Amino acid sequence: MDLLDAIQQSKPCRLFKAAQIPDAKLTSVLNAGRLAPSIDDKQPWRFLVVREEGNKLKLSQLVSKGTLIRSAPVVIVVLASEGESPSLVGGVVMSHLLDVAVAIENIVLAATAEGLGTFWISDFNTDKISRFFGIPDGFQVVGLLPIGFPMPEAPSTNGKAPNGRKSLAEVTAYERFNW
Ligand SMILES: Cc1cc2nc3c(=O)[nH]c(=O)nc-3n(C[C@H](O)[C@H](O)[C@H](O)COP(=O)(O)O)c2cc1C
């Protein structure tokens, strides 16, 4: 799939088929994360792949989107290593979190290109997840990505357009700040 098609077609997957993900597809998706660019090429990401039912069940009890976690054949817990990328972008933004967000979006787009669906979950309790998986201090959980083959979805009933993004004119200015 063409990259721009993947960007356009990428949308959160809310329902997964039970089918397992072939290893080659999972590897391809993880590689897309691994190949992301990062500040000073620090690559501060770690991808914890969760496939065992018992672990998914426990993880599902620690987040608000538990059903998604349970129903996906694979969940990637994406971690950021704080010590490996300790700078501040513009003196404000923590670089390791920025880097890992880039890697996550690579994973999301690669999943789309591989015919898979995923859902970036950010609503969770880091401490509980870290305790369960034995994640030490210095590593932060940045996102949970349940991933699998998407079930066709009925059209949205929440009244929003399928892709209700702001228009280009609303988010773009030329030469001077103009909002
Ligand atoms: C960084 C990030 C974190 C997100 N975390 C959550 C989340 O915790 N729960 C959730 O329901 N959706 C989450 N989403 C999905 C967004 O809410 C969703 O992409 C947005 O509402 C637009 O919907 P659309 O992609 O279907 O157009 C997250 C998206 C991003 C980029």
The ligand as a MOL file (V3000), in Angstrom:
LIG
                    3D

  0  0  0     0  0            999 V3000
M  V30 BEGIN CTAB
M  V30 COUNTS 31 33 0 0 0
M  V30 BEGIN ATOM
M  V30 1 C -1.4730 9.7770 21.0690 0
M  V30 2 C -2.8570 9.2020 20.9370 0
M  V30 3 C -3.4410 8.5930 22.0150 0
M  V30 4 C -4.7510 8.0900 21.9470 0
M  V30 5 N -5.3070 7.5140 23.0440 0
M  V30 6 C -6.5690 7.0890 23.0070 0
M  V30 7 C -7.1770 6.5140 24.1590 0
M  V30 8 O -6.5500 6.3260 25.2030 0
M  V30 9 N -8.4760 6.1390 24.0830 0
M  V30 10 C -9.1990 6.3300 22.9420 0
M  V30 11 O -10.3930 6.0210 22.9420 0
M  V30 12 N -8.6420 6.8340 21.8190 0
M  V30 13 C -7.3450 7.2100 21.8290 0
M  V30 14 N -6.7720 7.7130 20.6870 0
M  V30 15 C -7.5570 7.7840 19.4420 0
M  V30 16 C -8.0340 9.1950 19.1490 0
M  V30 17 O -8.9390 9.6280 20.1120 0
M  V30 18 C -8.6620 9.2070 17.7570 0
M  V30 19 O -7.6360 8.9400 16.8310 0
M  V30 20 C -9.3000 10.5470 17.4320 0
M  V30 21 O -10.4570 10.6890 18.1960 0
M  V30 22 C -9.6590 10.6810 15.9870 0
M  V30 23 O -10.4770 9.6230 15.5820 0
M  V30 24 P -10.2850 9.0090 14.1190 0
M  V30 25 O -8.8370 8.6370 14.0490 0
M  V30 26 O -11.2070 7.8120 14.0880 0
M  V30 27 O -10.6540 10.0410 13.1310 0
M  V30 28 C -5.4760 8.1910 20.7400 0
M  V30 29 C -4.8410 8.7780 19.6180 0
M  V30 30 C -3.5610 9.2620 19.7080 0
M  V30 31 C -2.8970 9.8700 18.4890 0
M  V30 END ATOM
M  V30 BEGIN BOND
M  V30 1 1 1 2
M  V30 2 1 2 3
M  V30 3 2 2 30
M  V30 4 2 3 4
M  V30 5 1 4 5
M  V30 6 1 4 28
M  V30 7 2 5 6
M  V30 8 1 6 7
M  V30 9 1 6 13
M  V30 10 2 7 8
M  V30 11 1 7 9
M  V30 12 1 9 10
M  V30 13 2 10 11
M  V30 14 1 10 12
M  V30 15 2 12 13
M  V30 16 1 13 14
M  V30 17 1 14 15
M  V30 18 1 14 28
M  V30 19 1 15 16
M  V30 20 1 16 17
M  V30 21 1 16 18
M  V30 22 1 18 19
M  V30 23 1 18 20
M  V30 24 1 20 21
M  V30 25 1 20 22
M  V30 26 1 22 23
M  V30 27 1 23 24
M  V30 28 2 24 25
M  V30 29 1 24 26
M  V30 30 1 24 27
M  V30 31 2 28 29
M  V30 32 1 29 30
M  V30 33 1 30 31
M  V30 END BOND
M  V30 END CTAB
M  END
